[in-house]
Amino acid sequence: MISRTRTFVMLAAAALVGLPVDTQAQSNWDLTFATGIAKPVSDLNDNWGIGLNLGVAGTYWFQDQLGFRLETNVDILSDNRDTFGISLPNLNLWHFGGGLEYSVTDRASDALSVIVNGGGGLTLMDSDDFTSFPTFVATDGLSEVYGHLNGGLSVGWPLSDNITIAVNGSIYVAFADEDDIARIPGVAPFDSAITFPVGLTFRFHL
């Protein structure tokens, strides 16, 4: 009798707050940490090569398969050229943004998970000063903010009830200003900076 009463109370409480009642508990909050490489493409790849990617994101699932995501991550790109006299320091692309996540598979399942995301935000393109040859004059580095769009795909497997490890691939397209890029010695101006971060994520279900 006590057990039945307790079950009834729990069901009633869940109904009052509008939560779905399932045989398996499902978290509404996820915290994700990402690490991997960032591959620049197009004009960006003419001057900077593959670098490190680090990131963190938080997701609130307001429906069973649909969530709101806030994220920040950085692509740390190194000099890709062998040009005498022109030194390019690392270019750091700091992405700050938000968007939606959609779980293609059942989030309560203990099998393979597939999640896609998309959104936008702001990208800070940041670097140290540039040095040109033969004058060895230092040119101020970049510290500019542009808008961006992004999307991603994550395929994961649960390590436990609260942790999922996944292979993740994303794309970030930042819309740069050619006049800003033209200040960089030896770099042809471009109006978009595109990177493909690929790596592992660890998703904690809070």
C-alpha atoms as one frame of an Amber mdcrd trajectory, in Angstrom:
protein
   0.000   0.000   0.000   2.783   2.417   0.917   4.595   1.596  -2.304   1.493
   2.278  -4.398   0.872   5.552  -2.605   4.465   6.645  -3.179   4.178   5.802
  -6.887   0.938   7.762  -7.179   2.488  10.802  -5.496   5.490  10.712  -7.821
   3.271  10.463 -10.905   1.088  13.305  -9.691   4.096  15.511  -8.976   5.525
  14.810 -12.416   2.198  15.703 -14.031   1.977  18.961 -12.100   5.359  20.197
 -13.297   4.746  18.976 -16.835   7.572  16.437 -16.943   7.293  13.245 -18.990
   7.154  10.082 -16.923   9.329   7.297 -18.257  10.624   4.018 -17.001  14.124
   5.481 -17.374  15.038   8.873 -15.918  16.139  11.449 -18.488  18.233  14.517
 -17.749  17.158  17.921 -19.039  20.687  19.369 -18.846  23.896  18.339 -20.633
  27.419  19.706 -20.240  29.801  18.877 -23.105  33.587  19.202 -23.348  35.300
  18.950 -26.739  38.883  18.461 -27.880  40.376  17.770 -31.279  41.822  19.456
 -34.342  40.612  22.396 -36.421  41.111  22.261 -40.206  41.001  25.656 -41.956
  39.780  25.678 -45.550  39.709  28.029 -48.526  41.505  31.395 -48.050  42.252
  30.709 -44.414  44.145  27.541 -45.328  46.446  29.524 -47.645  48.085  31.077
 -44.589  47.305  28.958 -41.525  47.341  25.201 -41.088  45.684  22.580 -38.901
  45.520  23.521 -35.251  44.014  22.644 -31.921  40.325  22.911 -31.058  38.947
  23.123 -27.518  35.384  23.809 -26.472  32.606  23.606 -23.924  28.827  23.697
 -24.376  25.686  23.483 -22.296  22.332  22.179 -23.525  18.864  22.468 -22.024
  16.460  19.902 -23.501  13.054  21.601 -23.506  11.563  18.705 -25.457  12.448
  15.023 -25.596  14.595  15.457 -28.705  15.021  19.219 -29.034  17.319  21.392
 -26.929  18.756  24.899 -26.704  22.558  25.025 -26.768  25.076  27.648 -25.645
  28.714  27.120 -26.525  32.188  28.586 -26.681  35.251  27.120 -28.348  38.554
  28.152 -29.867  40.488  27.145 -32.984  44.233  27.739 -32.516  45.759  27.818
 -36.012  49.501  27.864 -36.760  51.484  29.362 -39.667  51.014  27.281 -42.819
  53.520  29.040 -45.078  57.213  28.788 -45.840  57.682  32.406 -46.884  61.031
  34.015 -46.081  60.818  37.205 -44.076  57.147  37.088 -43.124  56.198  35.612
 -39.792  52.583  34.794 -39.037  51.765  34.145 -35.392  49.039  31.750 -34.345
  45.542  32.865 -35.275  42.966  32.194 -32.583  39.318  32.009 -33.583  37.136
  32.309 -30.476  33.553  31.268 -31.224  30.728  32.315 -28.895  27.196  31.370
 -29.813  24.034  29.415 -29.409  21.464  27.448 -31.331  19.412  24.273 -31.329
  20.310  20.618 -30.881  18.199  17.780 -32.239  18.633  14.203 -31.071  17.959
  11.913 -34.008  17.930   8.902 -31.681  16.101   8.340 -28.404  18.058  10.141
 -25.672  16.891   7.608 -23.082  18.373   4.727 -25.072  21.577   3.015 -23.957
  22.659   2.445 -27.581  24.310   4.578 -30.253  23.294   8.261 -30.204  23.166
  10.722 -33.103  22.784  14.462 -32.442  22.861  17.370 -34.886  23.127  21.058
 -34.050  23.042  24.418 -35.776  23.166  28.067 -34.857  25.245  31.214 -34.943
  27.003  33.821 -32.892  30.161  35.899 -32.771  33.767  35.020 -33.626  36.751
  36.902 -32.231  39.750  36.667 -34.587  42.765  37.287 -32.392  46.531  37.156
 -32.941  49.826  38.624 -31.787  51.554  41.345 -33.829  52.772  40.567 -37.343
  56.351  41.277 -38.491  57.249  42.117 -42.100  60.555  41.892 -44.042  62.888
  43.663 -44.755  61.805  46.528 -42.512  61.059  44.262 -39.538  58.228  46.624
 -38.721  55.614  45.180 -36.401  52.024  45.442 -37.553  49.265  45.271 -34.989
  47.719  41.843 -34.786  44.072  41.108 -35.330  41.500  41.620 -32.611  38.229
  41.816 -34.514  34.746  40.431 -33.930  32.564  39.061 -36.733  29.317  37.140
 -37.000  29.319  33.433 -37.770  27.072  30.492 -38.622  27.806  26.951 -37.499
  26.553  23.377 -37.636  27.651  20.002 -36.348  27.079  16.255 -36.077  27.878
  14.022 -33.101  27.819  10.208 -33.001  28.222   8.839 -29.505  28.180   5.825
 -27.236  27.331   5.847 -23.514  30.181   5.139 -21.126  27.743   5.155 -18.215
  24.262   6.450 -17.353  25.678   9.964 -17.009  28.511  10.162 -19.558  28.539
   9.788 -23.346  31.682   9.838 -25.493  31.251  10.870 -29.115  33.015  11.620
 -32.377  32.089  15.141 -33.398  32.467  17.171 -36.569  31.518  20.828 -37.011
  31.770  23.716 -39.428  32.169  27.414 -38.543  31.846  30.169 -41.130  32.895
  33.599 -39.833  32.143  36.607 -42.025  35.305  38.725 -41.955  36.036  42.241
 -43.173  38.500  42.384 -46.092  39.829  45.744 -44.906  40.873  44.188 -41.590
  42.560  41.228 -43.283  44.391  43.558 -45.698  46.449  44.871 -42.762  48.200
  41.487 -42.440  51.566  41.536 -44.328  51.600  39.167 -47.284  48.038  37.903
 -46.830  45.462  38.408 -49.580  42.215  39.882 -48.176  39.312  37.483 -47.669
  35.763  37.902 -46.425  35.110  34.514 -44.808  37.056  32.327 -42.393  35.964
  28.685 -42.479  37.125  25.943 -40.120  36.197  22.284 -39.645  36.799  21.166
 -36.033  36.868  17.362 -35.644  37.469  15.408 -32.454  36.029  13.808 -29.356
  33.385  15.114 -26.992  32.497  14.044 -23.471  28.851  14.763 -22.667  27.775
  14.747 -19.021  24.046  14.328 -18.337  23.397  16.416 -15.230
